Amino acid sequence: MAEYLKIFEVIISLLLIFVILIQNKSVSLNLTNMSGWMNQVKKRWPEKVLHIATIVLWVIFVLNAIALFVI
């Protein structure tokens, strides 16, 4: 069982690295314009899907790491 979890951990980590690397890096936090209210940044569906996929993969990675620690 532990061998399967180790293989699954490697696969999830590679997927997590891939999803993080393909995300858009041009969006940055602009701290120079602090007058009044700041414009809200709305994510379009590809960025939103990648963001949600990153969160889901991270949760699976952490749960799998905890399962490996317990076993």
N, CA, C and O atoms as CSV, one atom per row, in Angstrom:
chain,resi,resn,atom,element,x,y,z
A,1,MET,N,N,0.825,-1.205,0.000
A,1,MET,CA,C,0.000,0.000,0.000
A,1,MET,C,C,0.866,1.264,0.000
A,1,MET,O,O,0.557,2.247,-0.674
A,2,ALA,N,N,1.944,1.215,0.765
A,2,ALA,CA,C,2.813,2.389,0.846
A,2,ALA,C,C,3.497,2.664,-0.486
A,2,ALA,O,O,3.760,3.820,-0.820
A,3,GLU,N,N,3.789,1.617,-1.249
A,3,GLU,CA,C,4.421,1.807,-2.559
A,3,GLU,C,C,3.485,2.546,-3.509
A,3,GLU,O,O,3.922,3.421,-4.256
A,4,TYR,N,N,2.203,2.200,-3.483
A,4,TYR,CA,C,1.224,2.888,-4.319
A,4,TYR,C,C,1.083,4.357,-3.928
A,4,TYR,O,O,0.938,5.226,-4.787
A,5,LEU,N,N,1.126,4.622,-2.630
A,5,LEU,CA,C,1.034,6.009,-2.169
A,5,LEU,C,C,2.260,6.815,-2.589
A,5,LEU,O,O,2.144,7.996,-2.917
A,6,LYS,N,N,3.437,6.184,-2.579
A,6,LYS,CA,C,4.647,6.881,-3.016
A,6,LYS,C,C,4.583,7.209,-4.503
A,6,LYS,O,O,4.946,8.311,-4.916
A,7,ILE,N,N,4.124,6.258,-5.304
A,7,ILE,CA,C,3.984,6.497,-6.742
A,7,ILE,C,C,2.954,7.589,-6.997
A,7,ILE,O,O,3.158,8.463,-7.840
A,8,PHE,N,N,1.844,7.532,-6.261
A,8,PHE,CA,C,0.790,8.548,-6.391
A,8,PHE,C,C,1.313,9.921,-5.979
A,8,PHE,O,O,0.939,10.932,-6.575
A,9,GLU,N,N,2.167,9.962,-4.972
A,9,GLU,CA,C,2.746,11.229,-4.505
A,9,GLU,C,C,3.628,11.854,-5.591
A,9,GLU,O,O,3.593,13.067,-5.799
A,10,VAL,N,N,4.408,11.035,-6.273
A,10,VAL,CA,C,5.263,11.542,-7.340
A,10,VAL,C,C,4.426,12.065,-8.500
A,10,VAL,O,O,4.719,13.124,-9.055
A,11,ILE,N,N,3.385,11.325,-8.864
A,11,ILE,CA,C,2.515,11.752,-9.970
A,11,ILE,C,C,1.820,13.062,-9.635
A,11,ILE,O,O,1.768,13.968,-10.468
A,12,ILE,N,N,1.288,13.171,-8.429
A,12,ILE,CA,C,0.596,14.397,-8.010
A,12,ILE,C,C,1.577,15.564,-7.951
A,12,ILE,O,O,1.229,16.678,-8.343
A,13,SER,N,N,2.787,15.330,-7.470
A,13,SER,CA,C,3.758,16.423,-7.396
A,13,SER,C,C,4.143,16.913,-8.797
A,13,SER,O,O,4.301,18.116,-9.004
A,14,LEU,N,N,4.293,16.005,-9.750
A,14,LEU,CA,C,4.602,16.414,-11.119
A,14,LEU,C,C,3.446,17.187,-11.744
A,14,LEU,O,O,3.668,18.178,-12.440
A,15,LEU,N,N,2.223,16.744,-11.503
A,15,LEU,CA,C,1.057,17.473,-12.005
A,15,LEU,C,C,0.955,18.857,-11.370
A,15,LEU,O,O,0.620,19.831,-12.044
A,16,LEU,N,N,1.241,18.938,-10.087
A,16,LEU,CA,C,1.192,20.220,-9.385
A,16,LEU,C,C,2.250,21.181,-9.933
A,16,LEU,O,O,1.970,22.363,-10.131
A,17,ILE,N,N,3.447,20.685,-10.177
A,17,ILE,CA,C,4.503,21.522,-10.767
A,17,ILE,C,C,4.086,22.001,-12.147
A,17,ILE,O,O,4.271,23.173,-12.477
A,18,PHE,N,N,3.525,21.107,-12.958
A,18,PHE,CA,C,3.097,21.466,-14.309
A,18,PHE,C,C,2.002,22.530,-14.283
A,18,PHE,O,O,2.059,23.494,-15.047
A,19,VAL,N,N,1.008,22.364,-13.414
A,19,VAL,CA,C,-0.103,23.325,-13.344
A,19,VAL,C,C,0.393,24.686,-12.861
A,19,VAL,O,O,-0.081,25.718,-13.336
A,20,ILE,N,N,1.330,24.699,-11.934
A,20,ILE,CA,C,1.857,25.974,-11.451
A,20,ILE,C,C,2.678,26.672,-12.527
A,20,ILE,O,O,2.615,27.894,-12.664
A,21,LEU,N,N,3.447,25.903,-13.287
A,21,LEU,CA,C,4.303,26.509,-14.302
A,21,LEU,C,C,3.530,27.062,-15.492
A,21,LEU,O,O,3.999,28.005,-16.129
A,22,ILE,N,N,2.360,26.510,-15.815
A,22,ILE,CA,C,1.631,27.020,-16.977
A,22,ILE,C,C,0.698,28.177,-16.633
A,22,ILE,O,O,0.028,28.714,-17.516
A,23,GLN,N,N,0.649,28.561,-15.376
A,23,GLN,CA,C,-0.198,29.692,-15.013
A,23,GLN,C,C,0.405,30.988,-15.529
A,23,GLN,O,O,1.613,31.084,-15.748
A,24,ASN,N,N,-0.452,31.982,-15.719
A,24,ASN,CA,C,-0.054,33.278,-16.244
A,24,ASN,C,C,0.747,34.036,-15.192
A,24,ASN,O,O,0.276,34.247,-14.074
A,25,LYS,N,N,1.947,34.438,-15.554
A,25,LYS,CA,C,2.807,35.158,-14.620
A,25,LYS,C,C,2.765,36.672,-14.815
A,25,LYS,O,O,3.405,37.406,-14.062
A,26,SER,N,N,2.021,37.148,-15.813
A,26,SER,CA,C,2.011,38.583,-16.082
A,26,SER,C,C,1.124,39.359,-15.116
A,26,SER,O,O,1.216,40.585,-15.053
A,27,VAL,N,N,0.280,38.682,-14.373
A,27,VAL,CA,C,-0.589,39.358,-13.414
A,27,VAL,C,C,0.217,39.607,-12.145
A,27,VAL,O,O,0.745,38.671,-11.545
A,28,SER,N,N,0.310,40.855,-11.745
A,28,SER,CA,C,1.078,41.187,-10.552
A,28,SER,C,C,0.277,42.137,-9.671
A,28,SER,O,O,-0.680,42.766,-10.121
A,29,LEU,N,N,0.673,42.227,-8.443
A,29,LEU,CA,C,0.030,43.119,-7.498
A,29,LEU,C,C,0.651,44.500,-7.633
A,29,LEU,O,O,1.840,44.680,-7.369
A,30,ASN,N,N,-0.139,45.457,-8.038
A,30,ASN,CA,C,0.360,46.812,-8.234
A,30,ASN,C,C,0.108,47.609,-6.968
A,30,ASN,O,O,-1.029,47.984,-6.681
A,31,LEU,N,N,1.162,47.869,-6.212
A,31,LEU,CA,C,1.023,48.607,-4.956
A,31,LEU,C,C,1.267,50.101,-5.127
A,31,LEU,O,O,1.179,50.853,-4.156
A,32,THR,N,N,1.573,50.544,-6.347
A,32,THR,CA,C,1.861,51.969,-6.543
A,32,THR,C,C,0.592,52.798,-6.649
A,32,THR,O,O,0.629,54.000,-6.385
A,33,ASN,N,N,-0.527,52.197,-7.025
A,33,ASN,CA,C,-1.772,52.929,-7.185
A,33,ASN,C,C,-2.661,52.656,-5.971
A,33,ASN,O,O,-3.531,51.786,-6.010
A,34,MET,N,N,-2.434,53.397,-4.911
A,34,MET,CA,C,-3.208,53.194,-3.688
A,34,MET,C,C,-4.242,54.295,-3.462
A,34,MET,O,O,-4.782,54.405,-2.362
A,35,SER,N,N,-4.524,55.094,-4.453
A,35,SER,CA,C,-5.490,56.168,-4.273
A,35,SER,C,C,-6.902,55.639,-4.485
A,35,SER,O,O,-7.217,55.056,-5.523
A,36,GLY,N,N,-7.734,55.853,-3.491
A,36,GLY,CA,C,-9.130,55.439,-3.619
A,36,GLY,C,C,-9.283,53.930,-3.593
A,36,GLY,O,O,-8.679,53.241,-2.770
A,37,TRP,N,N,-10.089,53.436,-4.492
A,37,TRP,CA,C,-10.333,52.001,-4.537
A,37,TRP,C,C,-9.534,51.379,-5.667
A,37,TRP,O,O,-9.256,52.028,-6.675
A,38,MET,N,N,-9.175,50.145,-5.496
A,38,MET,CA,C,-8.400,49.450,-6.515
A,38,MET,C,C,-9.346,48.638,-7.390
A,38,MET,O,O,-10.356,48.122,-6.911
A,39,ASN,N,N,-9.022,48.531,-8.645
A,39,ASN,CA,C,-9.834,47.733,-9.548
A,39,ASN,C,C,-9.728,46.260,-9.181
A,39,ASN,O,O,-8.654,45.754,-8.855
A,40,GLN,N,N,-10.856,45.599,-9.243
A,40,GLN,CA,C,-10.849,44.173,-8.960
A,40,GLN,C,C,-10.318,43.422,-10.171
A,40,GLN,O,O,-10.632,43.748,-11.316
A,41,VAL,N,N,-9.516,42.422,-9.892
A,41,VAL,CA,C,-8.993,41.588,-10.965
A,41,VAL,C,C,-9.914,40.387,-11.086
A,41,VAL,O,O,-10.063,39.613,-10.141
A,42,LYS,N,N,-10.527,40.233,-12.243
A,42,LYS,CA,C,-11.416,39.102,-12.478
A,42,LYS,C,C,-10.680,38.066,-13.304
A,42,LYS,O,O,-10.075,38.378,-14.329
A,43,LYS,N,N,-10.743,36.833,-12.841
A,43,LYS,CA,C,-10.087,35.762,-13.561
A,43,LYS,C,C,-11.039,35.203,-14.605
A,43,LYS,O,O,-12.212,34.953,-14.324
A,44,ARG,N,N,-10.531,35.013,-15.795
A,44,ARG,CA,C,-11.317,34.354,-16.831
A,44,ARG,C,C,-11.283,32.863,-16.581
A,44,ARG,O,O,-10.534,32.391,-15.725
A,45,TRP,N,N,-12.080,32.123,-17.315
A,45,TRP,CA,C,-12.247,30.712,-16.986
A,45,TRP,C,C,-10.975,29.881,-17.089
A,45,TRP,O,O,-10.829,28.963,-16.281
A,46,PRO,N,N,-10.030,30.118,-18.019
A,46,PRO,CA,C,-8.821,29.285,-17.990
A,46,PRO,C,C,-7.983,29.520,-16.731
A,46,PRO,O,O,-7.470,28.574,-16.134
A,47,GLU,N,N,-7.849,30.792,-16.333
A,47,GLU,CA,C,-7.094,31.079,-15.110
A,47,GLU,C,C,-7.803,30.538,-13.886
A,47,GLU,O,O,-7.165,30.068,-12.945
A,48,LYS,N,N,-9.123,30.605,-13.901
A,48,LYS,CA,C,-9.900,30.113,-12.768
A,48,LYS,C,C,-9.770,28.589,-12.649
A,48,LYS,O,O,-9.628,28.055,-11.549
A,49,VAL,N,N,-9.819,27.901,-13.789
A,49,VAL,CA,C,-9.671,26.439,-13.781
A,49,VAL,C,C,-8.289,26.049,-13.278
A,49,VAL,O,O,-8.160,25.124,-12.475
A,50,LEU,N,N,-7.257,26.741,-13.739
A,50,LEU,CA,C,-5.907,26.445,-13.272
A,50,LEU,C,C,-5.747,26.742,-11.789
A,50,LEU,O,O,-5.071,25.999,-11.079
A,51,HIS,N,N,-6.357,27.812,-11.317
A,51,HIS,CA,C,-6.289,28.160,-9.901
A,51,HIS,C,C,-6.964,27.090,-9.046
A,51,HIS,O,O,-6.416,26.663,-8.030
A,52,ILE,N,N,-8.148,26.662,-9.459
A,52,ILE,CA,C,-8.872,25.626,-8.718
A,52,ILE,C,C,-8.125,24.299,-8.794
A,52,ILE,O,O,-8.069,23.563,-7.809
A,53,ALA,N,N,-7.546,23.985,-9.963
A,53,ALA,CA,C,-6.773,22.746,-10.103
A,53,ALA,C,C,-5.555,22.759,-9.189
A,53,ALA,O,O,-5.198,21.727,-8.620
A,54,THR,N,N,-4.917,23.908,-9.041
A,54,THR,CA,C,-3.774,24.025,-8.146
A,54,THR,C,C,-4.179,23.753,-6.703
A,54,THR,O,O,-3.479,23.046,-5.978
A,55,ILE,N,N,-5.297,24.309,-6.296
A,55,ILE,CA,C,-5.769,24.102,-4.925
A,55,ILE,C,C,-6.132,22.643,-4.689
A,55,ILE,O,O,-5.773,22.072,-3.660
A,56,VAL,N,N,-6.843,22.036,-5.640
A,56,VAL,CA,C,-7.254,20.638,-5.493
A,56,VAL,C,C,-6.037,19.716,-5.454
A,56,VAL,O,O,-5.967,18.816,-4.617
A,57,LEU,N,N,-5.084,19.933,-6.351
A,57,LEU,CA,C,-3.884,19.102,-6.361
A,57,LEU,C,C,-3.066,19.281,-5.086
A,57,LEU,O,O,-2.484,18.321,-4.580
A,58,TRP,N,N,-3.020,20.498,-4.568
A,58,TRP,CA,C,-2.289,20.741,-3.331
A,58,TRP,C,C,-2.937,19.997,-2.165
A,58,TRP,O,O,-2.239,19.403,-1.343
A,59,VAL,N,N,-4.260,20.027,-2.092
A,59,VAL,CA,C,-4.968,19.325,-1.012
A,59,VAL,C,C,-4.728,17.820,-1.120
A,59,VAL,O,O,-4.479,17.159,-0.112
A,60,ILE,N,N,-4.803,17.274,-2.334
A,60,ILE,CA,C,-4.552,15.846,-2.521
A,60,ILE,C,C,-3.114,15.512,-2.145
A,60,ILE,O,O,-2.862,14.481,-1.522
A,61,PHE,N,N,-2.164,16.379,-2.519
A,61,PHE,CA,C,-0.764,16.161,-2.184
A,61,PHE,C,C,-0.554,16.124,-0.672
A,61,PHE,O,O,0.143,15.247,-0.160
A,62,VAL,N,N,-1.155,17.073,0.039
A,62,VAL,CA,C,-0.991,17.133,1.496
A,62,VAL,C,C,-1.646,15.921,2.166
A,62,VAL,O,O,-1.067,15.331,3.078
A,63,LEU,N,N,-2.854,15.547,1.716
A,63,LEU,CA,C,-3.511,14.386,2.311
A,63,LEU,C,C,-2.725,13.102,2.051
A,63,LEU,O,O,-2.639,12.236,2.922
A,64,ASN,N,N,-2.161,12.983,0.866
A,64,ASN,CA,C,-1.352,11.814,0.557
A,64,ASN,C,C,-0.069,11.804,1.401
A,64,ASN,O,O,0.364,10.742,1.848
A,65,ALA,N,N,0.533,12.962,1.621
A,65,ALA,CA,C,1.736,13.038,2.453
A,65,ALA,C,C,1.404,12.652,3.895
A,65,ALA,O,O,2.195,11.975,4.552
A,66,ILE,N,N,0.255,13.072,4.383
A,66,ILE,CA,C,-0.160,12.681,5.741
A,66,ILE,C,C,-0.409,11.184,5.812
A,66,ILE,O,O,-0.050,10.542,6.799
A,67,ALA,N,N,-1.027,10.617,4.767
A,67,ALA,CA,C,-1.266,9.166,4.739
A,67,ALA,C,C,0.062,8.408,4.715
A,67,ALA,O,O,0.191,7.372,5.366
A,68,LEU,N,N,1.039,8.908,3.978
A,68,LEU,CA,C,2.355,8.276,3.966
A,68,LEU,C,C,3.029,8.373,5.330
A,68,LEU,O,O,3.726,7.448,5.745
A,69,PHE,N,N,2.829,9.467,6.016
A,69,PHE,CA,C,3.431,9.642,7.346
A,69,PHE,C,C,2.802,8.674,8.358
A,69,PHE,O,O,3.495,8.120,9.211
A,70,VAL,N,N,1.498,8.482,8.253
A,70,VAL,CA,C,0.791,7.632,9.216
A,70,VAL,C,C,1.135,6.148,8.987
A,70,VAL,O,O,1.273,5.380,9.939
A,71,ILE,N,N,1.268,5.766,7.721
A,71,ILE,CA,C,1.535,4.347,7.426
A,71,ILE,C,C,2.954,3.980,7.724
A,71,ILE,O,O,3.347,2.829,7.534
